[in-house]
Structure formats: C-alpha cells, structure tokens
Amino acid sequence: MSKQFNLISLGCPRNLADSELIISRLVNKGFVFSNNDSSRIVFVNTCGFIDQAKKESIEAILDLLELKKSKKIDKLIVFGCLVQRYARELIGALKGVDAFMGVLSLDEKRVSTRCFLTPSHYGYVKICEGCNNNCSYCAIPKIKGRLKSRKKESIVSQVRALNRTGLKELILIGQDTTSYGVDFKKDYNLASLLREIYRAGKNISWIRLLYLHPEYINNSLIEEIANNPKVCKYIDLPIQHINDRILRKMNRPNNRLGIEKLIGKIRRRIKNVAIRTSLIVGFPGESKSEFKELLAFVRDMKFEKLGVFIYSREENTLAYAIKPQVEARIKKERFAKIMQLQQGISAELNKEFVSKNVKVLIDEIGSSYFLARTQYDAPDIDGNVFIKTNKKLQTGDFVSCKIVDSYEYDLLGEY
C-alpha cells in the first residue's frame, strides 16, 4: 500500500497545531505527506465546536467517502473534536471510515521533523489544552477536559527548534492561554513563559498571543506585553457580551465595570495597542435593550478588531436549556448590525495609518501585489497590507512600507 498521505485540517489554529504534530509523527515513521489528490490515505482533523463547524466537518467526510467509493483513495481516518464529542453517532453513521480517533493528548511533542501547514515563516505552538471556565454556551470542557499546561521545558525546546528553521512569527495558542500554568507551581505563568521564549527564540521577531481570557489578564502580563520587544502589541480579548445579566447567564466571571477597567488599563499601559475582541449575539434571553447596550458599547469602545459569533445551541451545555431561545432571524439581524457598525469603525481607525511608515511581514507574493501583515493582524483572522513595489521581496521578509490608502479592513502600502 502507498505510504503517501494527505491531511485536511478543519477548524481553529489549535487544530492546525495538532494536525502538524500528526503529520510529523507519520513522516518520522516513513510516510510521505502530500497535500494533493494523488494521496491514497487521507486524514481529517474535525471541529465539533458549533453547528457550522460540525456541518463543515461532516460534509468534508462525506465528500471523501464518495472518493473512497470510486477507488480514488484507499483509507480514510477521521479524528479530532467532532469524534471526541460524537464518536458513537459517527461510527454508526459513517460506515466507510477506516478509523476514528478523538483529540490528541497534550504530550511533549518530541518529533525530529517539523511539518508546517502554515507558510514556513510563521507557526503555532500550543502551550495548554482544555479549559476550567465552564462558560454556559461552550462544549470545549466536555471535549477537551480541564486545563492542562505543557511543561515550560517542552515549550522552550520546541521554540528553539523552530528558531533554527528561520521562523519569524511565533503564535502561542490554547483554549485559555492566560491560565497557562495554574495547574503547576506558582512561578509557572504566561508572563514568565514569554521571558523564556524571548531568550530561546533569538531569530524570532514577533511573538503573538491568542485567546486571552479577560478575567486572568493581570498586571505582570500587561507589563510583559508592554515591555517585551518581541511580543506583538495585539491583545486578543474575547469578552462575549457586556450586559451584566447576560454575562452571568453565560457563566462568565467578568462584569461590565471590570471589562471597562481592564480595557482602559491595557490602552494606558501598552503603547499603540490593538485590541481584538469576540462577541456572541442571540444568547438565550438576550432582549432588545441588552443587545442595544452591546451595540452602544461597541460604538463607544472602538475596538481595533472585532469578530461576532451567532449563538449556537449546543447539547450538554448549561445554556442549552435556557429559555427563551432567540429566533434565528433575530440572531442574524443582530449579527449584521454589529458587523456593519464595526466595518465603519475599522475604516475610520485604518485611516490613521495613511502616510505613516509601518513594519510589515510579507506573507504571499502575488502577481501585482505583495500580501503582508502588521503586528496588529493575526494570520487568517484580521486584515492585510497590499504592497506595491518593484523590489524583489520574499515571504518572511520584514519591510517598512508607507501606507498610501486604507479600506474597511485592509491597507495599501508602497515600498
């Protein structure tokens, strides 16, 4: 049987990190990774977080089963969050799948070969898995279990290995990265980890943090982000809502006053910081006035980056039984209103970059433009800088370009 395989990674960057680990393990065992249609063995890393992600995973599996029926592939292996959550149902319904596996355990990741599914100049490192927060809308604790941090030595060893590959941007991820180390001794925390990574990644220019729970951002972490020259001045701060009643129903430990104080502190202490937040609209029982409060808060706060999720009713979560559920039509309307508002805010904020010189990282080489990002933009999440130049540039290059125009989410630069 052919040892050539492909792997389709669905869902978030945390899944991507797991997929890279699976690829690395298989390559070390003599298999050959090839992301094209000639591969006879296909792995699918699934997402089971919300309805839309589940549908995407099921559709991908069904498409691959059709290829297997027509003898275009020999083996289909399905793993990840969807399997962890619905193993019995999937095994009963998808008879053509050769093997099902759940989520990976958080191990030492001791592999001799590093395989990237991202461009080679940036990569994700998972520092913890699982979550202790038990937000009422979220199934992650049921899928991943309680928070478990990777040992600092394991992370630093991986950073050193990535540093040798020429990595330019390191992105730290986990379900709740701010809680890193709470399951270890007292001096295990995200701020101290950042200092270790700074020393280990001498050639790495940017360290980016994703998924920072607002409740656990303390003064030492804020100061480390402010003063560490490699840490991007980019705070990924999912607040989910601002109304106190809704936050209690969500089982979030924050309230409006605490969130406002934290945002104010971040903006005072971290120069030129960009804050990204995520919100949920249509949570069960969300009234018109509570949504208007959220809308007004977004208008006043002027977040540099913002994402919105439509509430997904997930079985075996506390919010599943909360009544009344908001109609689908109303949820979509609320989603559209916030996105329209944020589009205008983002356009106004982007105008402030025009005529300024900005350091960017080149991600792609196009036919007429180079595609790049500032430190304020996470890959595949935020905006881009389109650069016009006659000079020869390579992916992974850092350049300082002059911003000449701006759009709702993107910038136009010259170099």
C-alpha positions as CSV (number, residue, x, y, z in Angstrom):
1,M,0.0,0.0,0.0
2,S,1.2,3.5,-0.8
3,K,2.7,5.4,2.1
4,Q,1.7,8.8,0.7
5,F,-1.0,10.6,2.7
6,N,-2.8,13.9,2.9
7,L,-4.3,15.6,5.9
8,I,-7.3,18.0,5.9
9,S,-7.3,20.3,8.9
10,L,-10.6,21.9,9.8
11,G,-11.5,24.5,12.5
12,C,-9.2,26.7,14.5
13,P,-5.4,27.2,14.7
14,R,-5.4,24.8,17.7
15,N,-6.5,22.1,15.4
16,L,-3.8,23.2,12.9
17,A,-1.1,22.7,15.6
18,D,-2.4,19.1,16.3
19,S,-2.5,18.4,12.6
20,E,1.1,19.4,12.2
21,L,2.0,17.1,15.0
22,I,0.2,14.1,13.4
23,I,2.0,14.8,10.1
24,S,5.3,15.0,11.8
25,R,4.7,11.7,13.6
26,L,3.8,9.9,10.3
27,V,6.7,11.4,8.4
28,N,9.0,10.1,11.1
29,K,7.5,6.6,10.6
30,G,8.4,6.7,6.9
31,F,5.1,8.1,5.4
32,V,5.2,10.8,2.8
33,F,3.0,13.9,3.2
34,S,1.4,15.3,0.0
35,N,-1.5,17.7,0.0
36,N,-2.7,16.7,-3.4
37,D,-5.4,14.4,-4.9
38,S,-2.9,11.6,-5.6
39,S,-2.6,10.6,-1.9
40,R,-4.2,7.2,-1.2
41,I,-4.5,7.8,2.6
42,V,-6.4,10.8,3.9
43,F,-6.7,12.0,7.5
44,V,-9.4,14.6,8.5
45,N,-9.0,16.6,11.7
46,T,-12.5,17.7,12.6
47,C,-14.1,20.5,14.6
48,G,-17.1,20.0,16.8
49,F,-17.4,23.3,18.5
50,I,-20.6,24.9,16.9
51,D,-23.2,23.8,14.3
52,Q,-21.5,25.5,11.4
53,A,-18.1,23.8,12.2
54,K,-19.8,20.4,12.7
55,K,-21.6,20.7,9.3
56,E,-18.3,21.6,7.6
57,S,-16.6,18.5,9.1
58,I,-19.5,16.1,8.1
59,E,-19.6,17.5,4.6
60,A,-15.8,17.0,4.2
61,I,-16.1,13.4,5.4
62,L,-19.0,12.6,3.1
63,D,-17.1,14.0,0.1
64,L,-14.1,11.9,0.9
65,L,-16.3,8.8,1.3
66,E,-17.5,9.3,-2.2
67,L,-13.9,9.4,-3.4
68,K,-13.3,6.2,-1.5
69,K,-16.3,4.5,-3.1
70,S,-14.9,5.5,-6.5
71,K,-11.5,3.9,-5.5
72,K,-9.7,7.3,-5.6
73,I,-8.5,6.9,-2.1
74,D,-7.8,3.7,-0.1
75,K,-8.0,4.7,3.6
76,L,-9.9,7.4,5.4
77,I,-9.1,8.3,9.1
78,V,-11.2,10.8,11.0
79,F,-10.1,12.3,14.3
80,G,-10.4,15.4,16.4
81,C,-13.1,17.3,18.4
82,L,-16.1,16.0,16.4
83,V,-15.1,12.4,17.0
84,Q,-14.3,13.1,20.7
85,R,-17.8,14.5,21.1
86,Y,-19.9,12.3,18.9
87,A,-17.9,9.0,18.5
88,R,-20.8,6.7,18.9
89,E,-23.0,8.5,16.4
90,L,-20.3,8.9,13.8
91,I,-19.2,5.2,14.0
92,G,-22.8,4.2,13.4
93,A,-23.5,6.6,10.6
94,L,-20.2,6.7,8.6
95,K,-19.5,3.1,7.8
96,G,-16.9,3.7,5.2
97,V,-14.4,5.4,7.6
98,D,-11.5,3.1,8.4
99,A,-10.7,4.5,11.8
100,F,-11.9,7.1,14.3
101,M,-9.7,8.8,16.9
102,G,-10.5,11.6,19.4
103,V,-8.4,14.6,20.3
104,L,-4.7,14.3,20.9
105,S,-3.3,14.3,24.4
106,L,-1.0,17.2,25.4
107,D,2.4,15.5,25.2
108,E,6.0,16.5,24.9
109,K,5.8,16.8,21.1
110,R,9.2,15.2,20.7
111,V,9.5,14.9,16.9
112,S,12.7,15.2,14.8
113,T,10.9,16.6,11.8
114,R,8.8,19.8,11.8
115,C,6.0,19.8,9.3
116,F,4.2,23.1,8.6
117,L,0.7,23.5,7.3
118,T,1.3,27.3,7.6
119,P,3.8,29.2,5.5
120,S,7.2,28.4,6.9
121,H,7.8,31.9,8.3
122,Y,5.0,31.7,11.0
123,G,3.8,28.9,13.1
124,Y,1.6,28.0,16.1
125,V,2.7,26.5,19.4
126,K,0.1,25.1,21.7
127,I,1.0,25.9,25.4
128,C,-2.1,24.4,27.1
129,E,-5.1,22.3,26.4
130,G,-8.6,22.2,27.9
131,C,-10.4,24.8,29.9
132,N,-11.6,25.4,33.5
133,N,-14.0,28.2,32.9
134,N,-17.2,26.2,32.1
135,C,-18.9,29.0,30.1
136,S,-22.5,28.0,29.8
137,Y,-22.6,28.1,26.0
138,C,-19.4,26.2,25.4
139,A,-18.8,22.5,24.9
140,I,-15.0,22.7,25.0
141,P,-14.6,21.4,28.6
142,K,-16.7,18.3,27.5
143,I,-14.4,17.8,24.6
144,K,-11.0,18.7,25.9
145,G,-11.4,18.4,29.6
146,R,-9.9,20.6,32.3
147,L,-7.0,22.9,31.6
148,K,-3.6,21.1,31.3
149,S,-0.5,23.2,30.7
150,R,2.5,22.0,28.8
151,K,5.8,21.9,30.7
152,K,7.8,25.1,30.2
153,E,10.8,23.0,29.2
154,S,8.9,21.3,26.4
155,I,7.6,24.6,25.0
156,V,11.1,26.2,25.1
157,S,12.6,23.2,23.4
158,Q,10.1,23.5,20.6
159,V,10.7,27.2,20.3
160,R,14.5,26.6,20.0
161,A,13.8,24.0,17.2
162,L,11.5,26.5,15.4
163,N,14.1,29.2,15.8
164,R,16.6,27.1,13.9
165,T,14.1,26.8,11.0
166,G,14.1,30.6,10.4
167,L,10.6,31.2,11.9
168,K,9.8,34.9,12.0
169,E,6.5,34.9,13.9
170,L,5.6,32.5,16.7
171,I,1.9,32.3,17.8
172,L,1.0,30.9,21.2
173,I,-2.3,29.2,21.5
174,G,-4.6,27.3,23.9
175,Q,-8.2,27.3,24.9
176,D,-7.3,29.9,27.6
177,T,-3.7,30.9,27.3
178,T,-3.9,33.4,30.2
179,S,-4.5,30.5,32.5
180,Y,-1.2,28.8,31.5
181,G,0.5,27.3,34.5
182,V,-2.3,27.4,37.0
183,D,-2.1,23.6,37.3
184,F,1.6,23.8,38.0
185,K,3.6,25.6,40.7
186,K,3.3,29.3,41.4
187,D,6.0,30.6,39.1
188,Y,4.5,28.9,36.1
189,N,2.6,31.7,34.3
190,L,2.3,33.3,30.9
191,A,4.5,36.3,31.7
192,S,7.4,34.2,32.8
193,L,6.9,31.9,29.8
194,L,7.2,34.9,27.5
195,R,10.5,35.8,29.0
196,E,11.8,32.3,28.4
197,I,10.6,32.3,24.8
198,Y,12.2,35.7,24.2
199,R,15.6,34.2,25.2
200,A,15.1,30.9,23.3
201,G,13.8,32.5,20.0
202,K,16.7,34.7,19.1
203,N,15.8,34.8,15.4
204,I,12.1,35.1,16.0
205,S,10.9,38.7,15.6
206,W,7.2,38.5,16.6
207,I,5.5,36.6,19.4
208,R,1.7,36.7,19.2
209,L,-0.7,35.7,21.9
210,L,-4.2,34.4,21.1
211,Y,-7.2,33.6,23.3
212,L,-6.6,35.8,26.4
213,H,-9.4,35.4,28.9
214,P,-10.1,38.9,30.4
215,E,-10.5,37.6,33.9
216,Y,-6.9,36.3,34.1
217,I,-5.0,39.2,32.5
218,N,-3.0,40.6,35.4
219,N,-0.6,43.5,35.8
220,S,2.5,41.4,35.3
221,L,1.2,40.1,32.0
222,I,0.3,43.6,30.8
223,E,3.7,44.9,31.7
224,E,5.5,41.9,30.0
225,I,3.5,42.6,26.8
226,A,4.3,46.3,27.0
227,N,8.0,45.9,27.6
228,N,8.9,42.7,25.7
229,P,10.1,44.0,22.3
230,K,9.2,40.8,20.5
231,V,5.6,40.5,21.8
232,C,3.1,41.9,19.3
233,K,1.1,44.8,20.8
234,Y,-2.1,42.9,20.0
235,I,-4.5,41.8,22.7
236,D,-7.0,39.0,21.7
237,L,-9.6,39.6,24.4
238,P,-12.9,37.7,23.9
239,I,-15.4,39.5,26.2
240,Q,-18.5,37.8,24.6
241,H,-21.0,40.4,25.9
242,I,-21.2,43.5,28.1
243,N,-24.6,43.3,29.8
244,D,-24.1,42.0,33.3
245,R,-27.2,39.8,33.3
246,I,-26.1,38.1,30.1
247,L,-22.6,37.7,31.4
248,R,-23.9,35.9,34.5
249,K,-26.1,33.6,32.3
250,M,-23.0,32.9,30.2
251,N,-21.2,31.9,33.5
252,R,-18.5,34.5,32.7
253,P,-16.7,35.8,35.8
254,N,-16.5,39.3,34.4
255,N,-18.9,42.2,34.6
256,R,-19.2,45.4,32.6
257,L,-17.3,47.6,35.1
258,G,-14.4,45.1,35.3
259,I,-14.2,44.8,31.5
260,E,-14.1,48.6,31.0
261,K,-11.4,49.0,33.7
262,L,-9.3,46.3,32.0
263,I,-9.6,47.8,28.6
264,G,-8.7,51.2,30.0
265,K,-5.6,49.8,31.8
266,I,-4.4,47.9,28.6
267,R,-4.7,51.0,26.5
268,R,-2.9,53.2,29.0
269,R,0.0,50.8,29.7
270,I,0.6,49.3,26.2
271,K,1.6,52.0,23.7
272,N,-0.2,51.8,20.3
273,V,-2.0,48.6,21.3
274,A,-4.6,46.9,19.1
275,I,-7.4,45.1,21.0
276,R,-9.4,42.4,19.2
277,T,-12.5,41.1,20.9
278,S,-15.2,38.5,20.0
279,L,-18.9,38.7,20.9
280,I,-21.9,36.4,20.9
281,V,-25.2,37.7,19.7
282,G,-28.5,35.9,20.2
283,F,-27.6,34.3,23.5
284,P,-30.8,32.8,25.1
285,G,-33.0,35.5,26.6
286,E,-31.0,38.4,25.1
287,S,-33.5,41.2,25.0
288,K,-33.7,44.2,22.6
289,S,-32.4,46.5,25.3
290,E,-29.5,44.2,26.2
291,F,-28.5,43.9,22.5
292,K,-28.7,47.7,22.2
293,E,-26.4,48.0,25.2
294,L,-23.9,45.8,23.5
295,L,-24.2,47.8,20.2
296,A,-23.6,51.1,22.1
297,F,-20.6,49.6,23.9
298,V,-19.0,48.6,20.5
299,R,-19.7,52.1,19.2
300,D,-18.1,53.8,22.2
301,M,-15.2,51.4,22.7
302,K,-14.0,51.4,19.1
303,F,-12.2,48.1,19.1
304,E,-9.4,47.9,16.5
305,K,-10.5,44.3,15.6
306,L,-13.8,42.5,16.3
307,G,-15.4,39.2,15.5
308,V,-19.0,38.2,16.1
309,F,-20.5,34.7,16.6
310,I,-24.2,33.9,16.3
311,Y,-25.1,31.8,19.4
312,S,-25.1,28.1,18.6
313,R,-27.3,26.0,20.8
314,E,-25.1,23.1,21.9
315,E,-26.4,20.0,23.7
316,N,-24.9,19.1,27.1
317,T,-24.2,22.8,27.8
318,L,-25.9,24.8,30.5
319,A,-27.2,27.3,28.1
320,Y,-29.0,24.6,26.0
321,A,-32.0,24.7,28.4
322,I,-32.2,28.4,29.0
323,K,-35.4,29.9,27.7
324,P,-36.5,31.7,25.7
325,Q,-34.2,30.9,22.8
326,V,-33.7,33.9,20.4
327,E,-35.2,33.4,16.9
328,A,-32.7,32.6,14.1
329,R,-33.9,35.6,12.1
330,I,-33.3,38.0,15.0
331,K,-29.9,36.5,15.7
332,K,-28.9,37.1,12.0
333,E,-30.2,40.7,12.2
334,R,-28.2,41.4,15.3
335,F,-25.1,39.9,13.8
336,A,-25.4,42.1,10.7
337,K,-26.0,45.3,12.8
338,I,-22.8,44.8,14.8
339,M,-20.7,43.8,11.8
340,Q,-22.0,46.9,9.9
341,L,-21.1,49.1,12.8
342,Q,-17.6,47.6,13.2
343,Q,-17.0,48.0,9.5
344,G,-17.3,51.7,9.8
345,I,-15.2,51.8,13.0
346,S,-12.5,49.8,11.3
347,A,-12.5,52.0,8.3
348,E,-12.0,55.1,10.5
349,L,-9.2,53.6,12.5
350,N,-7.4,52.4,9.4
351,K,-7.4,56.0,8.0
352,E,-5.0,56.8,10.9
353,F,-2.3,54.6,9.2
354,V,-2.3,56.6,6.0
355,S,1.0,58.5,5.3
356,K,2.7,56.5,8.1
357,N,5.6,54.0,7.8
358,V,4.7,50.6,9.2
359,K,6.7,47.5,9.7
360,V,5.1,44.5,7.9
361,L,5.7,40.8,7.4
362,I,5.4,39.5,3.8
363,D,3.0,36.5,3.7
364,E,2.5,36.0,0.0
365,I,3.9,37.0,-3.4
366,G,1.1,38.0,-5.8
367,S,1.1,38.9,-9.5
368,S,0.7,42.7,-8.9
369,Y,0.9,43.0,-5.1
370,F,2.7,41.5,-2.1
371,L,0.4,40.4,0.7
372,A,1.7,41.4,4.2
373,R,0.5,42.0,7.8
374,T,1.3,44.4,10.6
375,Q,1.9,43.3,14.1
376,Y,-1.8,44.2,14.7
377,D,-3.1,41.5,12.4
378,A,-3.2,37.8,13.1
379,P,-2.9,35.5,10.0
380,D,-6.3,34.3,8.5
381,I,-8.2,36.4,11.1
382,D,-7.5,40.1,10.6
383,G,-6.7,42.4,7.8
384,N,-3.8,42.6,5.3
385,V,-1.5,45.2,3.8
386,F,-1.3,45.1,0.0
387,I,2.1,46.4,-1.1
388,K,3.0,47.8,-4.4
389,T,6.8,47.7,-5.2
390,N,9.2,47.0,-8.0
391,K,11.7,45.5,-5.5
392,K,12.2,41.8,-5.0
393,L,10.8,40.5,-1.8
394,Q,10.4,37.0,-0.3
395,T,7.8,35.6,2.0
396,G,9.1,36.0,5.6
397,D,10.8,39.3,4.9
398,F,10.2,42.3,7.2
399,V,10.0,45.7,5.5
400,S,8.9,49.2,6.4
401,C,6.3,50.4,3.9
402,K,4.4,53.7,3.6
403,I,0.7,53.4,3.8
404,V,-0.9,55.3,1.0
405,D,-4.6,54.2,1.3
406,S,-7.0,52.4,3.6
407,Y,-10.1,50.4,3.3
408,E,-12.6,48.9,5.8
409,Y,-10.2,46.1,7.0
410,D,-7.1,46.3,4.8
411,L,-4.3,48.8,4.0
412,L,-2.5,49.7,0.8
413,G,1.3,50.3,1.1
414,E,4.3,51.3,-1.1
415,Y,7.8,50.1,-0.7
